[in-house]
């Protein structure tokens, strides 16, 4: 694969350092392109600069799709608004749902896009769309946002995986199907997520405890020998890719404590809230503090409230309110918000009208999402829908506009080309879709 | 027994709560726009009460003298309305969260309101403990608070015993508590939990949902019935078993429940005993099956008759003579076009009852 990028990085399987690029990377935000040179990290000055320049992204993936009316865009007076009131925020004239008082108090630090307009009303396709930033093209699997960012921002020698996916829930209907699929697409397995959280984290500790140290070392020597031989014999990119992933997992095991919820500070755990989503959101902050470039936090498919929308959103939204407030505040206090992009979104919104089962239906036509941090202004609200929230009346934005914004905010060329053997030319974002300039810094 | 719909009147907004005069001539509908509407069930003439709730109006009860209507709302407020003038005569802030449901003691002296927000209390989203009493009882004459009882929120339903002595309240987790409202200690005289009304989704919806949405004491006061929807692997399918259970409330032991083969799926929200004391009705929404309104034998719980009203019934009340049934209804508006008016989403229906 050849990626034509204004800030080109090394192909994943050629860990070489180019001095000119290295120097450029230090100042140009493409530091990751040089990060495969292990020796550099033994230099404390370089290591400090690396940490400082590293950009991060936390995606709070609200799978199932939250209601915009009960979160970012209440419509007081509309028959479909629901029972929760709206409340003023720190941004004059902007109201959030009354379920979000904490976020309302830091609205000047958040950006809202209130005019997302996408085309997929079903979960499976919409998850793909909002995870990959473009519609499916049969035969070609576009990498997910996490995989793309892992490739663009990740460090090859980092102990932590470049794409960490925290989700304690094995199931999730359509999301379960997505989770079992191909996240990294044509980028290869080394850019697939390492899935942790809940019971998925336990193996990090159990493996270490169950195998004696000398036995583990023997196994590792044998594994290295066999896999190197396999790579030589087969000249297999797949094998290299899988070995890279294995190496990452090995480093991960050494960092097991970072994934232990019980080792997180008790006061922090209390602030974020007791639910599994909140605890993993706190873990995402902890991982970013320790250098993880991309962390995606999900909790199954809890937001798909076709039934009992208000009865469940009354619990989920306050949890999200606490999570976003604490996450943004903590990152800012730690000096990390300017280098960390925080995104909270689902795969679409929910219908302005209720169904007979006390629920709201899928609604891609007009929905809202929040993003703040790295590369973005603060306190901006862009786009609008009509009085009932039925359709976008101002500044419709697609998934491609959104992805162009994310890449631009992180200093990554959104239109870089992927030249893949035997495949058409792809771009990180197709159609030269414009980023959402209202919120870009 | 046979139920036949004889009348239906449109209300602009979905109806969550219903009260009727004993003869059924007047119905009072608590609606999602916060208003309470008076409906003449003979002519269909509708009038709105002057004072609205600032969120959904969730329930209303009519005092035995027929002069005062008390409504509760998702604004946590109880409003006393003069039925004749349609004006509000008293406003009481009962809760910081919703009033989910009201119950009036048969002697008309007490009105109970139940509340509680479902908030995450644990890793698996166990409900957090209450931050205010989940059950409050007020004097209908003075509006004074008579009692506050603890429960685990959210508490969805409540009912008084026929002798007005006992109050039952049930929550999302299927926990039922019964208090003697004349006792001073505030402790429940009985409590138990039925796991058959609550879901924790194992494929989706990894939190709790459901609960006991309707309660009613048997006419002899010895049994308590609760209704709702059975547990689901995927709660968002909304297709749990239509469920009622009957308990000896003093012991908490289950007496019986809806029989296999006699139910469809969907949330059941309301229970009502026919004045003959021999039958009870359960109604709600049908997800799958052949009915959403059914009458059961009070003696053995077997299905007597049923019908599909093609809409979600939220409340049902028999007239005192047992010849009619008045129901409140929510109709989904369907897709709404930008700038277009919303269709009427509420209904009040009247059914004739042939025993």
Interface residues (C-beta under 8 A of the other chain):
Chain A: X64 X79 X80 X83 X84 X85 X169 X171 X172 X173 X176 X273 X274 X275 X276 X278 X279 X299 X300 X301 X302 X304 X305 X306 X307 X308 X311 X312 X314 X315 X316 X318 X319 X352 X353 X354 X355 X356 X357 X358 X359 X386 X387 X388 X390 X391 X393
Chain B: X13 X14 X32 X33 X54 X55 X56 X74 X98 X117 X118 X119 X120 X121 X122 X123 X124 X125 X128 X154 X172 X201 X202 X203 X204 X205 X206 X207 X209 X210 X234 X235 X236 X237 X238 X266 X267 X285 X287 X311 X312 X330 X331 X332 X333 X334 X335 X336 X337 X338 X339 X342 X345
